[in-house]
Amino acid sequence: MAHGPATGLSRWLFTTNHKDIGTLYLWFSFAMFMLGGVFALVVRAELFEPGLQIVDPEFFNQMTTMHGLIMVFGAVMPAFVGLANWMVPMMIGAPDMALPRMNNWSFWILPFAFAMLVSTLFMEGGGPNFGWTFYAPLSTTYAPPSVTFFIFAIHIMGASSIMGAINIIATILNMRAPGMTLMKMPLFVWTWLITAYLLIAVMPVLAGVVTMMLMDIHFGTSFFDAAGGGDPVLFQHIFWFFGHPEVYIMILPAFGIVSAIIPTFARKPLFGYASMVYATASIAFLSFIVWAHHMFTVGMPLAGELFFMYATMLIAVPTGVKVFNWVTTMFKGAMTFETPMLFSIAFVILFTIGGFSGLMLAIAPADFQYHDTYFVVAHFHYVLVPGAIFSITAAVYYWLPKWCGNMYNETMGKTHFWMAFVGLNLTFFPMHFVGLAGMPRRIPDYALQFADFNMIASCGAFLFGAAQVMFLFNVIATIRGGKKATAEVWENPEGLEWTVASPAPYHTFSVPPTVK
Amino acid sequence: MLKEAKRLSALLLGPAVLISMSGQSLAEEVERWGVNMTQGVTPMSRDIYDLHMLIFWICVVIGVLVFGVMFYSMIVHRKSRGAIPANFHESTKLEILWTAVPFVILMAMAWPATTTLIDIYDTDEAEVDILVTGYQWKWKYEYVNQEVSFFSNLSTPKEQIYNQAPKGVNYLLEVDEPVVIPVKKKVRFLITANDVIHAWWVPDLAVKKDAIPGYVNETWAYVEEPGTYRGQCAELCGKDHAFMPIVVEALPEEEYQQWLAGKREEAAILRELTNQTFSFDELYARGEDVHNRVCAACHQVNGEGVPPTFPAIAGSAIATGAMNDHLSIIIDGSATNPAMRAFGDELSEVDIAAVVTYQRNAFNNNMGDSVQPIDILKYKQGQ
């Protein structure tokens, strides 16, 4: 008798199945994406015109902070873990994740962490209002009382991430099908393996820094309080030692996704597979020695500035290799432009633009003018929205037929793409201009010369938001019905996941396949 | 097909027209829209601008090449045009080439960046020293060894911010007292903060430095032309982060000296006032002014505050209790709430006397008492 899923709510509560847990992660992440998006729209609505109209500055700061925290920890990271849960076992020919019960646990603590984080908005004194980077002493001595809940929520999210990372490493290293050598693994598996190591390396650092905050707030220590002999700059060093690898945690799996999609729709093997693996590893290594480029204005000694400037510029080399490889994969292919391909091509173009502004920001003297302006906001949204969000969206369209057995509506998919693409560029491109012209970030109100571009950006943001509602609609419609997908789904795609039926059976590869 | 070709040519012609415009008018257009970094008014700011433009154009060239190949492939190598996919997927030569070439380009960028940075870090031999201290949410300027010091507050009226009055030209970029510097002198800014981290940024001077409690950072500017240069706090510092601008006024040396002398005289007059006796109405009127300028950011103009961080003054135990408790919290700050810092050094005796008198009688507190500047002085000396 086939061993199928349990019925009702207990299927989801007690499941140890990698596909079920992947689904839970993905839906949770989408819910957080919408919530974080609503917070962003509050910010953009207030910034539509100069003057204070909709929210007061206190609440505005809570919105920018919560938007950042929810998007980073609630939307992007769980989405990639969800994709890893679904795809990694199927890609390496494993029956499930190596540690299925821990897998259940690492998901189910997340809703509690975020419920606690969001509940701070309703507490006396409001929620976190110190930016997602929560620099001390604004986040310690001067923080609202709810900061303690924020710290505890971060601890839980960190625990979840560490457990997820351990699980992924254990799965990839131990459960590959016979013949699936490391250098035969799909790039998505490779990038996730490296990402998982980054997570294990830096999540404890984040836990450490919030614990030091907790000590400062409640137990009379002075880690970050100058008046007690502590050091506010120490906070930034520790935070960014976590924070810079963290931004690569949000982009490396995206590289893997795009490296799967572009060859499929170019009908040509990925160019430079080995160099892609080495480039990913180099980027991961460099991510540990560039953290202080976020701190060029704190007054580091000249030697420190120079070191972090040179190290940061070096990142352009492996990143460039990746872009060149993708472009060469497309070159002399036979391309079609289904929705996943559109999102992937947009990824390459827009992520490269974000890379260019990143290179500009790496130049320390110029950074004195860019730092903490909208130019930075433009930069990291150009790497994160097309980088993380577009790649996740591409992955959903690419693998959704495999997950649920139905083809999505291509017209709606393409409409979603064009709305999101136009919305994104309308929102974030003008931010380069206002940033260069002198608009600081994280302000609820601004001088009159920034008015035109801010209005354009706000319109773009609402268009982008509307596009995501259409995405939700398309996904639900696909799950409920639609044209049946074949096992291969696309034309000759590469990978073990396409050798099983669509929808993928509840248990796959109970007998390991042989990889030649 | 013809229609599409026409549309395409129109789109392509757009930028061509822009490029064919004379350099002058293009620059004007860029200026009008505010799309680029300012060249600023110091040799340093121009170096940084040149560096910025150099990197920008390098990125543009790389972008055109990479995207060019991409779009060529997308147009020519598509299945609908009958393209047959090639099967090549490796080339060590290419990989080495596109690792080495970017590396060389980066070295070319690093060179001017390094020399500029070394210049910026040379803070020696300044002719004027100004200590800049960030407060929530204002700046304090102290002219080292000149006995001149003052606070600089946002001067944009609340009515403009809340859209009850038309916004002025320098909306949110205007202050009650600008920091004045001489032109053609190396002015060194020593930057620190009193509470949380702020950042002192004036784009025209290409100066941005974090103001950090417990640290004194150094930076400098050499302004060539007299003028007014505006900037803002660049590091999130709480609720009114957007409302603590910076205005630098650069004056010729002679006028700068006159201004310094004027400031010293003002201080002498203020010291004189401490010994005078004021009527209740004088204190109340001055106190309202002080309250709205200094206290209202947190406690609000109506004294209702934003509890719990910023408690109400209206009906509060302190404002309707013993006079000494009221003086203590203003002069020494709160022992329990760091948001209420000590104002004893920031406000003059006259201003403290006035604001205490105002707060004890406004907002329906109606205590009926008042206090004189000389009492404040005695309180401070008695500590």
Contacts between the chains, C-beta under 8 A, distances in Angstrom:
chain1	res1	chain2	res2	distance
A	50	B	167	6.3
A	50	B	171	6.5
A	50	B	172	7.9
A	51	B	160	7.4
A	51	B	161	6.1
A	51	B	162	6.9
A	51	B	163	4.4
A	51	B	167	6.9
A	52	B	161	5.6
A	52	B	162	5.9
A	52	B	163	7.5
A	53	B	163	6.7
A	57	B	239	4.8
A	57	B	240	6.3
A	57	B	241	7.6
A	57	B	242	6.7
A	57	B	243	7.8
A	58	B	239	5.0
A	58	B	306	6.6
A	61	B	236	7.3
A	61	B	238	7.5
A	61	B	239	6.7
A	61	B	241	7.7
A	124	B	307	7.9
A	124	B	308	5.7
A	125	B	308	5.3
A	125	B	309	5.8
A	129	B	238	7.6
A	129	B	239	7.7
A	130	B	236	6.8
A	131	B	236	4.9
A	135	B	196	7.9
A	135	B	197	5.8
A	135	B	235	7.5
A	135	B	236	7.3
A	137	B	195	7.5
A	137	B	196	5.5
A	137	B	197	7.6
A	137	B	213	6.8
A	138	B	196	4.3
A	138	B	197	6.8
A	138	B	236	6.9
A	138	B	237	6.6
A	138	B	238	6.2
A	141	B	196	7.9
A	141	B	338	4.9
A	142	B	136	7.8
A	142	B	195	6.7
A	142	B	196	5.5
A	142	B	238	6.5
A	142	B	338	6.0
A	142	B	339	6.5
A	144	B	309	6.6
A	145	B	308	7.4
A	226	B	212	7.7
A	226	B	213	4.4
A	226	B	214	2.6
A	226	B	215	7.6
A	227	B	213	7.4
A	227	B	214	7.6
A	230	B	214	7.9
A	231	B	214	6.9
A	232	B	197	6.0
A	232	B	212	5.4
A	232	B	213	6.2
A	232	B	214	6.7
A	232	B	215	7.8
A	233	B	212	6.3
A	233	B	215	7.0
A	266	B	77	7.7
A	266	B	85	6.8
A	267	B	79	7.1
A	267	B	85	4.2
A	268	B	85	4.4
A	268	B	86	6.3
A	268	B	87	6.8
A	268	B	89	7.3
A	269	B	87	6.9
A	269	B	89	4.1
A	270	B	89	6.5
A	271	B	88	7.4
A	271	B	89	5.2
A	271	B	90	7.2
A	271	B	91	7.9
A	272	B	89	7.3
A	272	B	90	6.3
A	272	B	91	7.6
A	272	B	94	7.8
A	272	B	95	5.8
A	273	B	89	7.1
A	273	B	90	7.7
A	274	B	90	7.8
A	275	B	95	4.8
A	297	B	199	6.2
A	297	B	208	5.4
A	297	B	209	5.8
A	297	B	210	5.0
A	297	B	234	7.8
A	298	B	210	4.9
A	298	B	212	6.7
A	298	B	217	7.7
A	299	B	209	6.5
A	299	B	210	6.5
A	299	B	212	7.4
A	299	B	215	6.4
A	299	B	217	3.8
A	299	B	218	7.5
A	302	B	117	6.9
A	302	B	118	6.8
A	302	B	121	4.6
A	305	B	117	6.1
A	305	B	121	7.8
A	306	B	114	6.4
A	306	B	117	6.8
A	309	B	110	7.4
A	309	B	113	6.5
A	309	B	114	7.9
A	309	B	117	7.5
A	310	B	110	6.2
A	313	B	106	4.9
A	313	B	109	6.8
A	313	B	110	6.3
A	314	B	106	7.2
A	316	B	102	6.0
A	316	B	106	6.2
A	317	B	99	5.9
A	317	B	102	5.3
A	317	B	103	5.8
A	317	B	106	7.3
A	320	B	98	6.5
A	320	B	99	7.9
A	320	B	102	4.7
A	321	B	95	6.8
A	321	B	98	6.2
A	321	B	99	6.0
A	323	B	66	6.4
A	324	B	66	7.4
A	324	B	94	7.8
A	324	B	98	4.7
A	327	B	66	6.1
A	327	B	69	5.5
A	327	B	70	5.2
A	327	B	73	7.3
A	328	B	94	7.2
A	329	B	89	7.8
A	330	B	70	6.4
A	330	B	73	4.5
A	330	B	74	7.0
A	330	B	77	7.1
A	331	B	69	6.5
A	331	B	73	4.8
A	331	B	77	6.8
A	332	B	73	7.3
A	332	B	77	5.6
A	332	B	83	7.7
A	332	B	85	7.0
A	332	B	86	4.0
A	332	B	88	7.6
A	333	B	73	7.0
A	333	B	77	5.3
A	333	B	83	7.1
A	333	B	85	4.9
A	333	B	86	7.3
A	334	B	77	6.5
A	334	B	78	7.1
A	334	B	79	4.3
A	334	B	83	4.3
A	334	B	84	6.2
A	334	B	85	4.3
A	335	B	73	7.2
A	335	B	74	6.4
A	335	B	77	5.8
A	335	B	78	4.8
A	335	B	79	6.2
A	335	B	83	7.3
A	336	B	78	7.0
A	336	B	79	5.0
A	336	B	80	7.3
A	337	B	74	8.0
A	337	B	78	7.7
A	345	B	70	7.6
A	345	B	74	7.2
A	348	B	70	7.1
A	349	B	67	6.4
A	349	B	70	7.1
A	352	B	63	7.0
A	352	B	66	6.5
A	352	B	67	7.7
A	353	B	63	7.4
A	356	B	59	4.0
A	356	B	62	7.5
A	356	B	63	6.4
A	359	B	55	6.6
A	359	B	59	6.4
A	359	B	109	7.9
A	360	B	52	6.9
A	360	B	55	5.1
A	360	B	56	6.7
A	360	B	59	6.9
A	363	B	51	6.3
A	363	B	52	7.7
A	363	B	55	5.8
A	363	B	109	6.8
A	363	B	113	4.8
A	364	B	113	6.6
A	364	B	117	5.4
A	365	B	47	7.4
A	365	B	48	5.3
A	365	B	51	5.9
A	365	B	113	6.0
A	365	B	116	4.3
A	365	B	117	4.9
A	365	B	120	5.9
A	366	B	48	5.7
A	366	B	51	5.3
A	366	B	52	4.7
A	366	B	55	6.8
A	366	B	113	7.5
A	368	B	48	6.8
A	368	B	120	7.4
A	368	B	206	6.3
A	368	B	207	7.3
A	368	B	208	4.8
A	369	B	37	5.6
A	369	B	48	5.9
A	369	B	52	7.0
A	369	B	203	6.4
A	369	B	206	5.9
A	369	B	208	6.9
A	371	B	199	7.8
A	371	B	208	5.9
A	371	B	234	6.8
A	372	B	199	6.3
A	372	B	201	7.7
A	372	B	208	7.6
A	372	B	234	4.2
A	372	B	235	6.0
A	373	B	234	7.1
A	432	B	35	8.0
A	433	B	33	7.2
A	433	B	34	6.7
A	433	B	35	4.1
A	433	B	36	7.7
A	434	B	34	7.4
A	436	B	35	6.8
A	436	B	36	5.3
A	436	B	37	4.5
A	437	B	34	3.9
A	437	B	35	6.7
A	437	B	36	7.1
A	437	B	37	7.6
A	437	B	38	7.6
A	438	B	38	7.1
A	438	B	203	4.6
A	438	B	231	7.5
A	438	B	232	7.6
A	440	B	201	7.2
A	440	B	232	5.2
A	440	B	233	7.0
A	440	B	234	4.8
A	440	B	241	7.9
A	440	B	242	7.6
A	441	B	236	7.9
A	442	B	236	4.5
A	442	B	241	6.4
A	443	B	232	7.7
A	443	B	241	6.1
A	443	B	242	3.6
A	444	B	242	5.6
A	445	B	161	6.4
A	445	B	172	6.4
A	445	B	242	5.0
A	445	B	243	7.6
A	446	B	172	6.8
A	446	B	242	7.1
A	447	B	170	7.6
A	447	B	171	5.7
A	447	B	172	5.0
A	447	B	173	5.1
A	448	B	167	6.1
A	448	B	169	7.3
A	448	B	171	5.2
A	449	B	34	5.2
A	450	B	34	7.4
A	452	B	33	7.7
A	453	B	34	7.9
